[in-house]
Amino acid sequence: MNRRHFLRTTAAASAALAHTPLPAQTATSYPPIRPITSGPPFHWFGYYDKLQFESTNRYALTNQVDFEGRSPTPTDSIKVGMIDTQTGQWTEFGTSTAWGWQQGCMLQWVPGSDDHIIWNDRENGQYISRILNIKTREQRTLPLAIYSLSPDGKYAVCADFARIDFCRSGYGYSGIDAACKDEKIPAKSGIWRMDLQTGEHEIIFSLADAAAVKHPTIDLSEKWNWFNHLLVAQDSKRVIFLHRWRDEVDIPRDKKTGGFTTRMFTINIDGTEPHVLEPSGVVSHFIWRDPDHLVAWARPEAETEARVILYKDKTREYTKIGVDTIPRDGHMTYVPNTNNEWMLCDTYPDKVTREQTPFLLHIATDKRIDLGKFVLPADYKGEFRCDLHPRCTNDGRKVIIDSPHGGQGRQMWEIDISGIVS
């Protein structure tokens, strides 16, 4: 995509958006928005808890693909690269055959570096990760696919992506059979810690370890267990993750998007001190607020409805956030450089209008500010839907979303929130 084409499509898409009537609020009441990619091909970043920008907040990592509307096959390859948000120039860095629609290939900047990026790939029958110096183009291959990086840039925590795909569609990778697919609570599948310099790795918490933490009413050895959604705390000392299980796995792929139960764990980076932070079975998206606290969409056992819950790690203490302003699940993060006063979140498509809404919440006043309403076409559904997954630039001035509302398939859009949070 050259600069002239980018500027032309940017102007056209922005003009179309500005003249599209939006329910409840006029388009001009929303903060400024512009596309930062155009297509075809299609562009998206994926999950909301990865570093998409380097320290200048100019260069945004992105996945690029030439199809939509179906599950990836083992031979489907995506490109990984970077968009200069000032000029629109696309720079390609590599490819991947280990990816999914919701989280891409875990493409992200290595914390603390403006030179190194990392993403997952498949090589010689294994899921691996690649670290690239984007300036020298020197590349290293690490023996495991990563899920989350420690903020000190030293370690990755890694999941069994073949087992995730075996148990739930949309979040693992296709192309390699799960090694322990005949076992419900395998001791050789779980969470690994990997040194980003040497590639040395060890399993720190297995599915057998998780099942050994007794559930009050369920025999977990009779369920199909897996881990999903790993995230390291800001001080690089604790890891949060979801422990999930279901009754059957021999079911159609489109039935694997739901029908499971979840509890939320935290452990030390070496796997010690496991703590079931939310045992209720109803818990979804989460984010660390600080090394001792995190928020999650959950329904604690004492509550009748799920809400955004602020937990204190290693305790049973919690408080509710946005009881009236966030009535449904979304992807929440804290806006950087706001002293945790502002939360960024989104909605799933409205059942009638198909609108998805990114929004800010001023926590102290419970004031919600919608950032726009973006229609998700009906054919974006199930495993290959396009969630907004809003994420901030590192300075907390801009929000980036993935959305197909502009008529060019899934693309990335930038929303200027500087006038709200400053």
N, C-alpha and C positions, 0 to 999 in steps of 0.2 A: 504494500500500500504506500504510494508516494505521497508527498506532502500536499500537492494540489488536490489529489483525490480525497485525502483526509479532510482538508479544509472545506471542500465543496460538500461532502456528505455530512460533515459536522454542521454546517450552516443549514442544510436542508432538513436534517433531523431535528435540530433545535427549533427551527421555524415551525415544523409540523407539530412538535410537542407544544409549543407556545399557543397554537391555535386550536388545540384539541380541548373541548370542554370537559372538565373534570367534576364529578359530583361532590357535593358538600363544600368544597372550596374552589375558588377560581384558580386557574393555573398560575396567575401572577402573584397569588398569595404564598406560593411555595418558594423556597430558595432557588437560586440559579442552578440549572443542570445542563450538562452537555455530554455528548458521546465522546469517548476517548478511543474507541475502535469502531470500525465499520466492516461491512461484509457484503457478500460472502468473501472469504471463509468466516467462520464463527469464532468468537473469542469469549473466554470466561476465565475467572480465577478459581472459583470454587469456594472452599470453606472460609469462615469468617475469623478464624483464630490463628492465621499464619501471617508472616511478614511479607506483604506484597510490595512495599516501597523500601528503598534505601534511605539514607539519612537526609538527602536533599528533598525527598518527596516528589521528585520529578519523574523517576523511572519506575513504571509499574510492570511487574511480572504478569504474564498471561499465557494461558494455553490457547492453541489454535487448532481447529478441526474443520474438516470439509463436509461433515454430515451431521444430522440431528435425528431425533425421533425413534431411536432404537438402542438396544443394549450394545455396548462394545463387544466385539469379538476378539479372540486372541491375535488376529492379524491387523486389527485397527490400530493405526499409529496416530498420535497427535504431535504437533510441534510445540516446543516450549520456547518462550522468548520474552521480549521486553518492549513496551511501548514508551516512547518519549512523549510525555503528556503535553509538552510545549509545541513540538513539531509534528507529532503523529507518526514519526518514523518507527517502523517495526524492525527489531533485530532478532534473528533466530539464533538460538543457542544449542538446540538439540532436538531429539525426539523421544517418545516414550510409547511402549506398548503395555504399560502397567498403569491403568487409569480408570476413573469412573466419572460419571456426570456430576456427582455431588461434591467431590473433593479433588477432582482433577488427578494429578500425579504427585500431590503434596509439594508442588513447586513453591519455593520460598527462599528468601535471603537467609544466609547463615547469620545468626545474631552477632552484632558487633562488627560486621564486615560490609563494606560497600562493593567488594570485589567478588565475593563468592556466593553462589547460589547452589541449591540442592534440589533434586527431584528423584522420583522413583522410576524404575525401568525394569525390564525383564531381559535376562541374559543367561544362556546355557541352562535353561530350565529352572532358573531361580529368580525370585524378585530381589532386586538390588537397588542401590541408590547411587547417584552420580553427583559429585561436587565439582563445579566448574568455576575457575577464575575467569570472569568475563572479559578481563583486560588482556591477559596473556593467552587465554584459551587452553591453559593447562587443565586437564581433567583427571580426576581420580574416581575409581569405582569402589564402593563399600559393599560388604557382603550381604547386608540386609536392607530391606525397604523401610524407610523411616515413617513414623506417624507424627511425632512432635519433637522439637529441639529444645534443649535446656537454654534458657535465656543467657547463660554465660558462654554459650557456643561450644561447649565441650562434649556434650553427649546428645544422642538421640534415644528416644524410647520407641520401640518398634513392635508392631503387631503382626499377627498371622493373617495376611490379606487373603490367602487362599481359603482359610477357614471362615473368615468374615463373609466372603462371597458364597461359600457353601451354605452358610446359615441365614444370611440376609442379603438380598440383592441390592445393588446400588452403592455399596460402600467398600467392597473388596475388589479384586481384580480377576479377570478371566484369563485362562491360559495354562494354569498349573493346578493339578488336583491337590486338594487338601491332604496333607501327609497323614493326618490322624482322623480321617473322615469316618472311620468305623468306631471311634471312641467318643463317648459323650463328655467325659471330663479328662482329657489327655494331660499327662504330666509334661509332655514335650511341646505343648502349645500354650502360648500366653503372651507375656510382655518381656521383651529383651531390652537391655541397656547396651548401647554401642558407642564406643569411643570414636568421635568424628575424625580424629587424626590417624589412628592406627587401624580402625575397623574391628578391633577386639570387641567381643560381645559375650554376654551371658544372659540366660533367662533369669529374671528376678522375681517373677510371680506367675505361676502357671494356672491353668484352668482347674487343675486338681487342687492347688492351694486355695483358690477361691471357693470351690465347692466344700472344702474342709471348714470354711467359716460358715457355721451352720445357719440355715434358714429356719425360722420358728415353726413353719407349717409345711414346707416342701422338702422332699428328698431330691436334692440337686443332682445326685448321681443318676437319676432316672430321666434327666432332661438333657437336651443338646445345648451346651454352654459355649459362649464365645465372649471376647472382649471387643469393645468399640470405643472410639472417641477418647484418646489419650491426650493429656495436656499437662505440661510441667509448670509449676508455680514460678513466680517472678524471682525467687531466690535460688532456684534450681535444686531445691531440696525435696519437694514433694510432687507426686504425680496423682492426678485424678483420672478416673476412667469409669466406664460403664461395664458392668458385668450383666450379660443378658443370657436368657435361655428360652427355649421353645420346646413344645412336645414332639413335633415331627419336623424333619428336614426333607423327607422324600415327598415334596409337594411342588407344584408348578412354580416357576421363578417369579411370576407376577404375584403370587400369594405370599412370597417371603418378605414383602415390604412391611408387613405388620404381623400381629399375632404373637408377639413375644413379651416377656416380662423383664424388668430392669431393676437393678439396684446399683447404687453409686459408691465406689470405693475411693479412698486415698491411701497411698503408701509412700514410704521414703524412696528416694531415687535408687537405693540398693535393694528395694523390695521388703524391707522390714517395716514394722509397725503398721500393718494393715488396719484400716478403720472403715466400717460400713457407715458412710455419712448419711445415706438415705436408703433405708431398708424397705420402704413401702411398696415397691414394685412400680411406682409411677414417677418417673424422672426422665428428663430429656436433655435439652441443650444446657450448657453451663459455661462459665468463664471464671477464672480467678480474679478477685478484686485486689488482693494483696496476698502475701504468703500464708496468712492465717484465715482468710475469709474467701468465700466464693459464692456466686449466685447460680441458681439453676431453676429451670421450670420443673416443678415437682408438686406432689401432693403428699406431704408428711402424714403419718398415720393418724394424727390428731385432727387433721383438717378434712373438710368435706369437699373442697374444690382445689384443683391445682392452680398455683400462682407462681410468680417469680419469688424465690425464697433465697434469703441471704443466710448462709451457714457459717458457723465458726468451726474450723477444721478440728477433728479429733474430739468433738463434743457432740451433744445433742441439742445445742443452742441454735435457734434460728429466729429470724423475723421475716415478715412479708414486705414486698416492695410493689408499688403500683397496683394495688388490689383492684381499683376501679379503672385504671388507665391501661393496664396490660392484662386483658381478660383471657387471652389465648397465647399459646406457645409461639415463640419466635427465636431468633438467633441474636443473643444479647452480648454486648461488650461494653466496656467503659471507655468513654472518649478520652484520649490522651491529653495530658496537660490541663485537666479540669479538676484535679484533686478528687477524682471519683464522684464529682457532683452530677455529671451527665452520663446517662446510659443511652446507647444506640441499640435499636432493635428493629424488627420487621414483623410482618404478618404473612401467613400463608394466603393463598387466593380466597377472596370472598366467594361463597358458594353460588351467589347470584351474578355478581358483576365480574368476577374473576380478577378483581383488583388486588394487587399486593401493595402494601404501604410500609415504607421505611419511616421510622420516627425517632425522635429524641425524647427522653424523659429527664426532666430536672427532678432529681430524687427528693430533695428536701421539700419542695413545694408540690410534688406529684403533678407537675404541669407537663402535658404531652404536646409535642409539636410535630405534626406530620410533615414529611419532606416531599410528598408527592404520592400519586396513585397511579400504578402501572399495571395495565391489563396483561395477564398471562393467557395467551391463546389456549383453547381447550385441548389441543393436541400435545401440549407440554404437561405430561402427567406421569404419575408413578415414578419409576426409576429414572427416567430421562426428563423429569420436570426441570424448571429453572428457578430455583429459589433466589431471592435477592442477595442473601448472605452479605449484608452491609458490613463494610470494614472501613476504618479511618486511615488516613495518612498519619504518619508518626507524629505530626505536629497537632493533630486533632482539628484541622481546619477544613478538610474535605472528606467526603464519604464516597466510596466507590461501591456500585452495585452491579450485579449481573442481571440483565433483563432483555427479553426479546420484543418489548413493546414498540420499538421503533420500526418494525417491519423488516429488519435485516437479520432475523434470527438472534440468538443470544449474543449480546455485545456488552461491553463495559461502559458505564456511565458515571460521570463525576458530579456530585452535588456539593455546592459551596455552603458550608454551615458556619463560616467564620463570623457572619453577622448575628448568629444565634448564641454561640458559646463564648464569644470573646467578651 
